[in-house]
Amino acid sequence: MIPGNIVTKVGSMRAKMWIFLTIAAIAISGCTKDFDPEFYGVLSPATFPSTPSEYELYTMEVYVPFEGKWGYPSSNPQGWEYGFFSPELGHIEIFDMSTDLMPTFTLWGGHWQAISSGNFAAMRSMDAMRHHIEKLRFITRFTKIIDDLEKATILTESTKKQLIAEARMARGWTMFYLLHIYGPLPVIIDPAKIGTDAEAELTRPDRTTFVQYIIDDLNYAANNLPVKPANYGRFNKGIALVVLMRLYLNEKDFVNAEKVAREIVAMNQYQLVNDYASLFREATEINKETIWAVSCVGGKETGQNFNALAYYCYPTDMDGIKITGGGWGDQAGGAMSATWQFYRSFDTADVRRSLLITSYISNTDKKTVKDSTKLRGAVIRKYPDEGAANSLQGNDIVIARYAEVLLTLAEAINENAGPTTEAIDLVNQVRARAGLPGLNASQTSSKEALREAIFVERGHELFFEGLRKFDLVRMGKWNNNYMNAFGKNVGPALWPIPDYAIINSQGQLQQNEGY
């Protein structure tokens, strides 16, 4: 059973969309942590949804996996499940913490040690609350929502298409992440199979078939989502195209990756902002560069999206801007920090490097200098704690922005046609904003040289945004020849299918290679 209803609010002043989740068959009948539900009456599956506004409310359930929370209540008896953008088991832990960007973190053991080491074998024995494979349930649920919307006679054609586009965006994006965590998985995208014996068929599809499911959903979403939704935080055309672009890029379909990236550029909706750091500050989080972000609110946890990343980044003896008493790691660093090798790879003139803190005065005695000799890595302050003192932050969590599009377009052009002037200029646009000169002759002398320069540039530009593991795998660097230098002895790029899932499938679900 998954959440059956979502209440949306439009926040004053900024028209943010907050999504609150409750557990019920269809009615509102439970509460999230620190959130008291509002009861609007008794709803029945026989009569709800029945109006255009109820169909819109019904569709908002598709945003559940894309929240910025620690977890959400589930009928799963093992407790909590995590969204793709949760601070734990979310995109940054999975796709950045496992890479050359961050050191291995052993203090908390469990998934932290397994994932941050880049060797995921221990995930095989972890339970359902630690695995995104549980989101296969959401694929089925989204398929049901899409089918219900298609059959709705009360909706105008334009409204129907937009709501279906939101549901297909959620389904396609969920499958995209599952593909990169586990590989192709058995999914139900035909509503006629729901509730039938076909649900027990757990044969994994081939990669081409699974990828086509994602392409179909994202193309529909891109063709039918608004460029600027009425509510900030809802899916838009830009994010559909970005995820489609990422899919093509990571399948090494550079022709289509270039095509989609050019389509985003041609929208004329996005541009680089002048101040890189401003992208991650609450006061300037709505801007021309950010394509989509998780809309967060600071303060006490109330069931709304929030940004807790500072607590995962700050050592226990480091005061922040508003956070006193430090974060939740230890005195050697936060759970999430930057490897010293990564920090030292920046040009000293690179303004992006300033978001990595290399030394501070310990708050334990007010005199001990903590630096690279005492810390496992540089402190990441990409999302500064500038909100209320000692609280969760309201900085929106950036998921897609225009700089990524420019770098992806440059990479695709280079792979398709070599180091053209256009590709080089695209990279140099991003470098110029960082206060750096253009790429030099050795960096642009060949396709291979420019590929490596783009790899480095993507790391410096997009660190702590949940994209690095995709780059390492695509560029052939997910191996110990590269990763050993960062203290990691990596295993297969995919997570194992958890043992409990294989047991429950009665042997139908096949394990990933290497496990």
Secondary structure, 3 states (H helix, E strand, C coil): CCCCEEEEEECCCCCEEEEEEECCCCCCCCCCCCCCCCCCCCCCCCCCCCCHHHHHHHHHHHHHHHCCCCCEECCCCCCEECCCCCCCCCHHHHHHHCCCCCCCCCCCCHHHHHHHCCCCHHHHHCCHHHCHHHHHHHHHHHHHHHHHHHHCCCCCHHHHHHHHHHHHHHHHHHHHHHHHHHCCCCCCCCHHHCCCHHHHCCCCCCHHHHHHHHHHHHHHHHHHCCCCCCCECCCCHHHHHHHHHHHHHHCCCHHHHHHHHHHHHHCCCCCCCCCHHHHHCHHHCCCCCEEEEECCCCECCCCCCCECHHHHHCCCCCCCCCCCCCCCCECCECCCEECHHHHHCCCCCCHHHHHEECCEECCCCCCCEECCCCCCCEEECCCCCCCCCCCEECCCEEEEEHHHHHHHHHHHHHHHHCCCHHHHHHHHHHHHHCCCCCCCHHHHCCHHHHHHHHHHHHHHHHCCCCCHHHHHHHCCCCCHHHHHHHCCCCCCCCCCCCHHHHHHCCCCCCCCCCC
